[in-house]
Amino acid sequence: VRIGSQTWMAQNLNYKVDSSWCPDLNVDSCTKYGRLYPWAAAMGVAPTYNSTLLNAAPPHQGICPRGWHVPDESEWNTLARNVDSAFAGTNLKSRDGWDGSDTYGFNALPTGYIEGEFYSCSCTYLISATEYSALSSDFRFFDLGQLTIRASYYYKDEGESLRCLKNP
């Protein structure tokens, strides 16, 4: 889906790699929600990078298809500005499963996340290529009732969704 100058996948990636899971730990959920990945798996590097700095220069393809890459913090910020930052969460969330308007066709779904075990929630965490430390990376968070997209950091070994961005 084209939003401003960026082209985003209109769904979460569903590419099976080691250390990836289906939401609800149910294979059928992968078709609708995509897979959940620890940071190193999404980046297509050894699991040791979940606790070591990679310092990859952007754009980093990771497990995204050729011509696409794992978005970094600045690219997520550009997306939020292009869809009205104050209402970016609502504008990008699907109408299915929560309170989104899906104004741009981004179709963000409530996938839950893995933190040692699967947590089902009306939320989704989306991976960013930007690292904060050896153990944590930037991510984008959508939640039920939240108008904006929240930026924060999370442990790299947790399972989050991946939305790929087309190379310019």
N, CA and C atoms as a LAMMPS dump frame, in Angstrom:
ITEM: TIMESTEP
0
ITEM: NUMBER OF ATOMS
504
ITEM: BOX BOUNDS ff ff ff
-5.0000000000000000e+02 5.0000000000000000e+02
-5.0000000000000000e+02 5.0000000000000000e+02
-5.0000000000000000e+02 5.0000000000000000e+02
ITEM: ATOMS id mol type element x y z
1 1 1 N 0.851 -1.161 0
2 1 2 C 0 0 0
3 1 3 C 0.909 1.241 0
4 2 1 N 0.602 2.177 -0.863
5 2 2 C 1.404 3.402 -0.986
6 2 3 C 0.851 4.444 -0.016
7 3 1 N 1.727 4.958 0.858
8 3 2 C 1.377 6.005 1.817
9 3 3 C 2.471 7.061 1.742
10 4 1 N 2.118 8.241 1.231
11 4 2 C 3.126 9.272 0.997
12 4 3 C 4.118 8.758 -0.025
13 5 1 N 5.399 8.857 0.276
14 5 2 C 6.446 8.383 -0.644
15 5 3 C 6.854 6.939 -0.359
16 6 1 N 6.205 6.29 0.607
17 6 2 C 6.573 4.933 1.012
18 6 3 C 5.558 3.903 0.504
19 7 1 N 6.071 2.689 0.227
20 7 2 C 5.201 1.569 -0.11
21 7 3 C 5.426 0.483 0.936
22 8 1 N 4.351 0.178 1.677
23 8 2 C 4.377 -0.798 2.761
24 8 3 C 3.625 -2.054 2.347
25 9 1 N 4.038 -3.204 2.89
26 9 2 C 3.226 -4.402 2.712
27 9 3 C 1.88 -4.15 3.387
28 10 1 N 0.817 -4.643 2.798
29 10 2 C -0.526 -4.437 3.34
30 10 3 C -0.894 -5.508 4.362
31 11 1 N 0.068 -6.342 4.734
32 11 2 C -0.144 -7.348 5.781
33 11 3 C 1.192 -7.683 6.414
34 12 1 N 1.143 -8.318 7.571
35 12 2 C 2.365 -8.738 8.251
36 12 3 C 2.996 -9.905 7.502
37 13 1 N 4.304 -9.967 7.57
38 13 2 C 5.03 -11.038 6.894
39 13 3 C 4.671 -12.394 7.501
40 14 1 N 4.513 -13.386 6.644
41 14 2 C 4.235 -14.759 7.066
42 14 3 C 5.257 -15.662 6.385
43 15 1 N 6.508 -15.499 6.765
44 15 2 C 7.606 -16.277 6.205
45 15 3 C 8.201 -17.101 7.345
46 16 1 N 8.101 -18.419 7.227
47 16 2 C 8.542 -19.299 8.306
48 16 3 C 10.065 -19.396 8.345
49 17 1 N 10.625 -19.072 9.494
50 17 2 C 12.044 -19.267 9.774
51 17 3 C 12.135 -19.864 11.171
52 18 1 N 13.317 -20.415 11.51
53 18 2 C 13.52 -20.899 12.874
54 18 3 C 13.233 -19.753 13.84
55 19 1 N 12.697 -20.077 14.971
56 19 2 C 12.373 -19.09 16.008
57 19 3 C 11.279 -18.131 15.587
58 20 1 N 10.36 -18.552 14.738
59 20 2 C 9.177 -17.739 14.448
60 20 3 C 7.952 -18.538 14.876
61 21 1 N 6.895 -17.81 15.238
62 21 2 C 5.701 -18.447 15.766
63 21 3 C 4.46 -17.864 15.114
64 22 1 N 3.398 -18.619 15.149
65 22 2 C 2.083 -18.126 14.739
66 22 3 C 1.39 -17.546 15.968
67 23 1 N 0.634 -16.45 15.792
68 23 2 C -0.16 -15.95 16.915
69 23 3 C -1.069 -17.052 17.456
70 24 1 N -1.306 -17.031 18.732
71 24 2 C -2.08 -18.067 19.436
72 24 3 C -1.391 -19.43 19.339
73 25 1 N -0.165 -19.445 18.813
74 25 2 C 0.593 -20.682 18.615
75 25 3 C -0.219 -21.685 17.81
76 26 1 N -0.995 -21.157 16.869
77 26 2 C -1.892 -21.938 16.025
78 26 3 C -1.542 -21.649 14.561
79 27 1 N -1.146 -22.668 13.815
80 27 2 C -0.713 -22.502 12.435
81 27 3 C -1.745 -21.757 11.591
82 28 1 N -3.016 -21.977 11.83
83 28 2 C -4.052 -21.288 11.066
84 28 3 C -4.015 -19.768 11.262
85 29 1 N -3.522 -19.309 12.401
86 29 2 C -3.446 -17.871 12.676
87 29 3 C -2.42 -17.167 11.795
88 30 1 N -1.406 -17.884 11.334
89 30 2 C -0.376 -17.267 10.487
90 30 3 C -0.961 -16.704 9.197
91 31 1 N -1.942 -17.38 8.643
92 31 2 C -2.539 -16.93 7.389
93 31 3 C -3.143 -15.545 7.535
94 32 1 N -3.839 -15.295 8.612
95 32 2 C -4.492 -13.998 8.819
96 32 3 C -3.551 -12.953 9.403
97 33 1 N -2.731 -13.34 10.396
98 33 2 C -1.953 -12.373 11.176
99 33 3 C -0.474 -12.293 10.84
100 34 1 N 0.039 -13.222 10.039
101 34 2 C 1.479 -13.285 9.819
102 34 3 C 2.151 -13.972 10.997
103 35 1 N 3.474 -14.044 10.97
104 35 2 C 4.233 -14.712 12.025
105 35 3 C 4.795 -13.69 13.001
106 36 1 N 5.221 -14.178 14.175
107 36 2 C 5.89 -13.368 15.195
108 36 3 C 7.354 -13.777 15.218
109 37 1 N 8.244 -12.785 15.242
110 37 2 C 9.68 -13.036 15.123
111 37 3 C 10.461 -12.352 16.241
112 38 1 N 11.511 -12.999 16.746
113 38 2 C 12.472 -12.246 17.539
114 38 3 C 13.262 -11.346 16.571
115 39 1 N 13.877 -10.326 17.085
116 39 2 C 14.536 -9.32 16.271
117 39 3 C 15.573 -9.934 15.322
118 40 1 N 16.466 -10.781 15.829
119 40 2 C 17.525 -11.357 14.996
120 40 3 C 16.945 -12.186 13.844
121 41 1 N 15.861 -12.916 14.095
122 41 2 C 15.232 -13.706 13.023
123 41 3 C 14.684 -12.772 11.946
124 42 1 N 14.017 -11.687 12.337
125 42 2 C 13.492 -10.726 11.363
126 42 3 C 14.612 -10.07 10.572
127 43 1 N 15.729 -9.837 11.221
128 43 2 C 16.877 -9.209 10.562
129 43 3 C 17.662 -10.217 9.722
130 44 1 N 17.343 -11.507 9.856
131 44 2 C 18.008 -12.541 9.067
132 44 3 C 19.441 -12.791 9.498
133 45 1 N 19.706 -12.637 10.799
134 45 2 C 21.055 -12.838 11.336
135 45 3 C 21.009 -13.882 12.453
136 46 1 N 22.172 -14.267 12.933
137 46 2 C 22.277 -15.288 13.978
138 46 3 C 21.553 -14.854 15.249
139 47 1 N 20.969 -15.806 15.986
140 47 2 C 20.258 -15.489 17.231
141 47 3 C 21.117 -14.756 18.261
142 48 1 N 22.436 -14.87 18.163
143 48 2 C 23.305 -14.159 19.116
144 48 3 C 23.095 -12.646 19.048
145 49 1 N 22.56 -12.135 17.928
146 49 2 C 22.321 -10.697 17.814
147 49 3 C 21.089 -10.238 18.586
148 50 1 N 20.378 -11.163 19.229
149 50 2 C 19.334 -10.748 20.169
150 50 3 C 19.944 -10.237 21.475
151 51 1 N 21.25 -10.459 21.654
152 51 2 C 21.928 -9.968 22.856
153 51 3 C 23.272 -9.305 22.528
154 52 1 N 23.471 -8.981 21.248
155 52 2 C 24.691 -8.324 20.782
156 52 3 C 24.293 -7.27 19.758
157 53 1 N 25.011 -6.157 19.727
158 53 2 C 24.721 -5.133 18.727
159 53 3 C 25.12 -5.599 17.333
160 54 1 N 24.243 -5.376 16.378
161 54 2 C 24.512 -5.691 14.974
162 54 3 C 25.055 -4.459 14.256
163 55 1 N 24.495 -3.293 14.561
164 55 2 C 24.884 -2.031 13.911
165 55 3 C 24.785 -2.115 12.393
166 56 1 N 23.686 -2.661 11.9
167 56 2 C 23.474 -2.8 10.457
168 56 3 C 23.146 -1.437 9.842
169 57 1 N 23.759 -1.153 8.717
170 57 2 C 23.462 0.083 7.997
171 57 3 C 22.132 -0.071 7.277
172 58 1 N 21.258 0.94 7.381
173 58 2 C 19.979 0.847 6.666
174 58 3 C 20.165 1.067 5.178
175 59 1 N 19.279 0.57 4.336
176 59 2 C 18.207 -0.35 4.701
177 59 3 C 18.746 -1.766 4.847
178 60 1 N 18.143 -2.523 5.732
179 60 2 C 18.55 -3.906 5.989
180 60 3 C 17.427 -4.83 5.543
181 61 1 N 17.705 -5.681 4.564
182 61 2 C 16.683 -6.548 3.988
183 61 3 C 16.112 -7.528 5.002
184 62 1 N 16.949 -8.108 5.832
185 62 2 C 16.473 -9.119 6.766
186 62 3 C 15.783 -10.239 6.01
187 63 1 N 14.655 -10.721 6.529
188 63 2 C 13.919 -11.804 5.873
189 63 3 C 12.845 -11.272 4.928
190 64 1 N 12.814 -9.966 4.729
191 64 2 C 11.863 -9.394 3.775
192 64 3 C 12.246 -9.842 2.364
193 65 1 N 11.292 -9.923 1.449
194 65 2 C 11.602 -10.324 0.074
195 65 3 C 12.566 -9.343 -0.595
196 66 1 N 13.222 -9.8 -1.643
197 66 2 C 14.131 -8.939 -2.413
198 66 3 C 13.372 -7.673 -2.827
199 67 1 N 14.022 -6.523 -2.666
200 67 2 C 13.417 -5.24 -2.999
201 67 3 C 12.67 -4.605 -1.836
202 68 1 N 12.627 -5.286 -0.696
203 68 2 C 11.963 -4.805 0.516
204 68 3 C 12.956 -4.868 1.673
205 69 1 N 12.649 -4.191 2.776
206 69 2 C 13.547 -4.214 3.936
207 69 3 C 12.777 -4.017 5.246
208 70 1 N 13.484 -4.278 6.357
209 70 2 C 12.938 -4.059 7.694
210 70 3 C 13.01 -2.548 7.961
211 71 1 N 11.878 -1.897 8.221
212 71 2 C 11.899 -0.446 8.414
213 71 3 C 12.65 -0.05 9.685
214 72 1 N 13.307 1.105 9.63
215 72 2 C 13.983 1.607 10.823
216 72 3 C 13.134 2.694 11.481
217 73 1 N 13.619 3.202 12.579
218 73 2 C 12.887 4.192 13.37
219 73 3 C 12.462 5.407 12.543
220 74 1 N 13.354 5.924 11.726
221 74 2 C 13.022 7.125 10.941
222 74 3 C 11.934 6.828 9.907
223 75 1 N 11.92 5.62 9.36
224 75 2 C 10.892 5.257 8.38
225 75 3 C 9.523 5.085 9.049
226 76 1 N 9.503 4.549 10.263
227 76 2 C 8.248 4.475 11.017
228 76 3 C 7.742 5.882 11.333
229 77 1 N 8.656 6.784 11.684
230 77 2 C 8.263 8.164 11.98
231 77 3 C 7.69 8.85 10.739
232 78 1 N 8.279 8.587 9.58
233 78 2 C 7.76 9.144 8.33
234 78 3 C 6.338 8.64 8.08
235 79 1 N 6.111 7.349 8.288
236 79 2 C 4.77 6.798 8.114
237 79 3 C 3.771 7.519 9.015
238 80 1 N 4.114 7.691 10.292
239 80 2 C 3.196 8.351 11.229
240 80 3 C 2.87 9.775 10.771
241 81 1 N 3.865 10.512 10.311
242 81 2 C 3.625 11.878 9.819
243 81 3 C 2.719 11.876 8.588
244 82 1 N 2.879 10.88 7.719
245 82 2 C 2.095 10.819 6.482
246 82 3 C 0.626 10.463 6.701
247 83 1 N 0.282 9.934 7.86
248 83 2 C -1.11 9.545 8.124
249 83 3 C -1.715 10.349 9.271
250 84 1 N -1.148 11.509 9.584
251 84 2 C -1.602 12.375 10.67
252 84 3 C -1.219 11.745 12.002
253 85 1 N -0.044 12.092 12.503
254 85 2 C 0.534 11.502 13.713
255 85 3 C -0.443 11.385 14.871
256 86 1 N -1.318 12.379 15.049
257 86 2 C -2.24 12.373 16.184
258 86 3 C -3.264 11.239 16.094
259 87 1 N -3.513 10.746 14.881
260 87 2 C -4.497 9.679 14.685
261 87 3 C -3.918 8.511 13.892
262 88 1 N -2.602 8.393 13.865
263 88 2 C -1.945 7.366 13.054
264 88 3 C -2.383 5.956 13.438
265 89 1 N -2.533 5.694 14.727
266 89 2 C -2.955 4.362 15.158
267 89 3 C -4.324 4.005 14.602
268 90 1 N -5.275 4.901 14.761
269 90 2 C -6.628 4.668 14.249
270 90 3 C -6.63 4.539 12.734
271 91 1 N -5.884 5.412 12.051
272 91 2 C -5.871 5.429 10.59
273 91 3 C -5.234 4.184 9.981
274 92 1 N -4.357 3.513 10.722
275 92 2 C -3.647 2.348 10.183
276 92 3 C -4.203 1.014 10.677
277 93 1 N -4.976 1.03 11.753
278 93 2 C -5.54 -0.214 12.283
279 93 3 C -6.696 -0.693 11.412
280 94 1 N -6.788 -1.997 11.284
281 94 2 C -7.875 -2.647 10.56
282 94 3 C -9.213 -2.368 11.246
283 95 1 N -10.271 -2.46 10.492
284 95 2 C -11.619 -2.399 11.075
285 95 3 C -11.966 -3.74 11.73
286 96 1 N -11.237 -4.785 11.366
287 96 2 C -11.474 -6.139 11.852
288 96 3 C -10.728 -6.374 13.164
289 97 1 N -11.441 -6.626 14.242
290 97 2 C -10.805 -7.018 15.496
291 97 3 C -10.582 -5.906 16.486
292 98 1 N -10.722 -4.654 16.045
293 98 2 C -10.575 -3.545 16.99
294 98 3 C -11.099 -2.257 16.418
295 99 1 N -10.617 -1.117 16.899
296 99 2 C -11.234 0.191 16.656
297 99 3 C -10.555 1.017 15.562
298 100 1 N -10.099 0.405 14.506
299 100 2 C -9.418 1.146 13.454
300 100 3 C -10.347 1.595 12.343
301 101 1 N -9.877 2.569 11.582
302 101 2 C -10.624 3.024 10.401
303 101 3 C -9.993 2.493 9.117
304 102 1 N -8.74 2.019 9.202
305 102 2 C -7.983 1.505 8.057
306 102 3 C -8.069 2.452 6.855
307 103 1 N -7.943 3.721 7.124
308 103 2 C -8.067 4.773 6.113
309 103 3 C -7.11 4.591 4.94
310 104 1 N -5.949 4.019 5.175
311 104 2 C -4.905 3.917 4.15
312 104 3 C -4.684 2.501 3.616
313 105 1 N -5.442 1.517 4.09
314 105 2 C -5.275 0.143 3.627
315 105 3 C -4.094 -0.578 4.252
316 106 1 N -3.542 -0.048 5.339
317 106 2 C -2.399 -0.653 6.027
318 106 3 C -2.811 -1.938 6.752
319 107 1 N -4.052 -1.99 7.224
320 107 2 C -4.661 -3.205 7.763
321 107 3 C -3.914 -3.812 8.956
322 108 1 N -3.469 -2.98 9.909
323 108 2 C -2.816 -3.503 11.116
324 108 3 C -3.832 -4.276 11.947
325 109 1 N -3.51 -5.526 12.253
326 109 2 C -4.399 -6.411 13.006
327 109 3 C -3.86 -6.648 14.413
328 110 1 N -4.719 -6.959 15.374
329 110 2 C -4.265 -7.255 16.737
330 110 3 C -3.67 -8.665 16.819
331 111 1 N -2.361 -8.757 16.795
332 111 2 C -1.68 -10.048 16.712
333 111 3 C -1.25 -10.63 18.051
334 112 1 N -1.131 -9.789 19.085
335 112 2 C -0.516 -10.249 20.318
336 112 3 C 0.994 -10.302 20.153
337 113 1 N 1.678 -10.947 21.08
338 113 2 C 3.145 -11.002 21.044
339 113 3 C 3.633 -12.175 21.879
340 114 1 N 4.921 -12.481 21.745
341 114 2 C 5.561 -13.548 22.517
342 114 3 C 6.52 -12.905 23.51
343 115 1 N 6.338 -13.203 24.773
344 115 2 C 7.268 -12.777 25.828
345 115 3 C 7.474 -13.992 26.728
346 116 1 N 8.271 -14.935 26.222
347 116 2 C 8.423 -16.208 26.913
348 116 3 C 7.268 -17.152 26.589
349 117 1 N 6.065 -16.62 26.499
350 117 2 C 4.866 -17.346 26.096
351 117 3 C 4.024 -16.394 25.257
352 118 1 N 2.997 -16.91 24.611
353 118 2 C 2.147 -16.062 23.781
354 118 3 C 1.18 -15.262 24.639
355 119 1 N 1.057 -13.965 24.354
356 119 2 C 0.089 -13.095 25.019
357 119 3 C -0.901 -12.609 23.974
358 120 1 N -2.136 -12.993 24.149
359 120 2 C -3.203 -12.541 23.27
360 120 3 C -3.693 -11.202 23.808
361 121 1 N -3.764 -10.213 22.937
362 121 2 C -4.232 -8.9 23.367
363 121 3 C -4.75 -8.153 22.149
364 122 1 N -5.463 -7.09 22.398
365 122 2 C -5.892 -6.2 21.309
366 122 3 C -4.762 -5.22 21.051
367 123 1 N -3.639 -5.768 20.608
368 123 2 C -2.445 -4.974 20.377
369 123 3 C -1.583 -5.646 19.312
370 124 1 N -0.666 -4.892 18.777
371 124 2 C 0.349 -5.462 17.902
372 124 3 C 1.642 -4.683 18.08
373 125 1 N 2.746 -5.398 18.089
374 125 2 C 4.079 -4.816 18.154
375 125 3 C 4.711 -5.056 16.781
376 126 1 N 5.253 -4.009 16.171
377 126 2 C 5.879 -4.13 14.855
378 126 3 C 7.361 -3.811 14.962
379 127 1 N 8.175 -4.693 14.43
380 127 2 C 9.633 -4.629 14.526
381 127 3 C 10.209 -3.452 13.748
382 128 1 N 11.266 -2.894 14.3
383 128 2 C 12.074 -1.869 13.651
384 128 3 C 13.514 -2.372 13.598
385 129 1 N 14.245 -1.99 12.575
386 129 2 C 15.653 -2.38 12.444
387 129 3 C 16.553 -1.612 13.418
388 130 1 N 16.054 -0.54 14.008
389 130 2 C 16.857 0.314 14.89
390 130 3 C 17.069 -0.342 16.245
391 131 1 N 18.334 -0.433 16.648
392 131 2 C 18.686 -0.989 17.959
393 131 3 C 18.859 0.145 18.974
394 132 1 N 18.476 -0.121 20.226
395 132 2 C 18.754 0.806 21.326
396 132 3 C 19.937 0.336 22.146
397 133 1 N 20.083 -0.966 22.268
398 133 2 C 21.169 -1.552 23.045
399 133 3 C 21.396 -2.965 22.539
400 134 1 N 22.321 -3.671 23.159
401 134 2 C 22.573 -5.059 22.776
402 134 3 C 21.333 -5.923 22.975
403 135 1 N 20.481 -5.568 23.938
404 135 2 C 19.32 -6.394 24.274
405 135 3 C 17.99 -5.844 23.777
406 136 1 N 17.949 -4.597 23.293
407 136 2 C 16.661 -4.01 22.941
408 136 3 C 16.695 -3.275 21.609
409 137 1 N 15.515 -3.197 21.003
410 137 2 C 15.368 -2.488 19.727
411 137 3 C 14.102 -1.643 19.77
412 138 1 N 14.029 -0.713 18.852
413 138 2 C 12.85 0.122 18.673
414 138 3 C 11.711 -0.746 18.142
415 139 1 N 10.489 -0.402 18.468
416 139 2 C 9.336 -1.05 17.858
417 139 3 C 8.187 -0.057 17.823
418 140 1 N 7.156 -0.383 17.073
419 140 2 C 5.931 0.414 17.029
420 140 3 C 4.798 -0.413 17.605
421 141 1 N 3.963 0.234 18.403
422 141 2 C 2.931 -0.44 19.183
423 141 3 C 1.567 0.169 18.881
424 142 1 N 0.629 -0.687 18.485
425 142 2 C -0.769 -0.31 18.29
426 142 3 C -1.57 -0.988 19.4
427 143 1 N -2.517 -0.284 19.973
428 143 2 C -3.325 -0.86 21.046
429 143 3 C -4.775 -0.403 20.906
430 144 1 N -5.698 -1.218 21.396
431 144 2 C -7.114 -0.877 21.403
432 144 3 C -7.313 0.433 22.161
433 145 1 N -8.038 1.357 21.571
434 145 2 C -8.315 2.633 22.215
435 145 3 C -7.222 3.667 22.064
436 146 1 N -6.114 3.314 21.469
437 146 2 C -4.99 4.235 21.305
438 146 3 C -5.085 4.896 19.936
439 147 1 N -5.083 6.221 19.905
440 147 2 C -5.201 6.96 18.649
441 147 3 C -3.897 7.004 17.869
442 148 1 N -2.783 7.01 18.561
443 148 2 C -1.476 7.174 17.928
444 148 3 C -0.767 5.83 17.773
445 149 1 N 0.402 5.864 17.142
446 149 2 C 1.319 4.722 17.123
447 149 3 C 2.356 5.048 18.188
448 150 1 N 2.51 4.196 19.152
449 150 2 C 3.484 4.451 20.207
450 150 3 C 4.84 3.869 19.804
451 151 1 N 5.882 4.651 20.007
452 151 2 C 7.25 4.181 19.79
453 151 3 C 7.856 3.864 21.145
454 152 1 N 8.536 2.748 21.22
455 152 2 C 9.201 2.376 22.456
456 152 3 C 10.317 1.389 22.121
457 153 1 N 10.888 0.771 23.116
458 153 2 C 11.869 -0.276 22.876
459 153 3 C 11.449 -1.522 23.629
460 154 1 N 11.932 -2.649 23.145
461 154 2 C 11.528 -3.942 23.683
462 154 3 C 12.705 -4.892 23.581
463 155 1 N 12.664 -5.963 24.336
464 155 2 C 13.73 -6.952 24.26
465 155 3 C 13.736 -7.621 22.904
466 156 1 N 14.91 -7.787 22.347
467 156 2 C 15.045 -8.35 21.006
468 156 3 C 14.625 -9.816 20.914
469 157 1 N 14.64 -10.545 22.021
470 157 2 C 14.301 -11.967 21.943
471 157 3 C 12.801 -12.234 22.074
472 158 1 N 11.989 -11.192 22.147
473 158 2 C 10.529 -11.324 22.198
474 158 3 C 9.99 -11.506 20.779
475 159 1 N 8.809 -12.036 20.62
476 159 2 C 8.215 -12.266 19.302
477 159 3 C 7.259 -11.152 18.907
478 160 1 N 7.559 -10.482 17.803
479 160 2 C 6.759 -9.363 17.311
480 160 3 C 6.469 -9.56 15.826
481 161 1 N 5.512 -8.824 15.316
482 161 2 C 5.164 -8.875 13.894
483 161 3 C 6.149 -8.066 13.078
484 162 1 N 6.231 -8.397 11.781
485 162 2 C 7.118 -7.685 10.862
486 162 3 C 6.323 -7.193 9.677
487 163 1 N 6.437 -5.919 9.416
488 163 2 C 5.821 -5.278 8.238
489 163 3 C 6.966 -4.733 7.398
490 164 1 N 7.141 -5.24 6.2
491 164 2 C 8.264 -4.834 5.347
492 164 3 C 7.93 -3.561 4.57
493 165 1 N 8.977 -2.82 4.229
494 165 2 C 8.881 -1.567 3.501
495 165 3 C 9.646 -1.711 2.181
496 166 1 N 9.039 -1.279 1.099
497 166 2 C 9.681 -1.385 -0.226
498 166 3 C 10.865 -0.423 -0.313
499 167 1 N 11.943 -0.892 -0.918
500 167 2 C 13.113 -0.029 -1.111
501 167 3 C 12.733 1.15 -2.012
502 168 1 N 13.318 2.325 -1.726
503 168 2 C 13 3.499 -2.577
504 168 3 C 13.466 3.325 -3.997
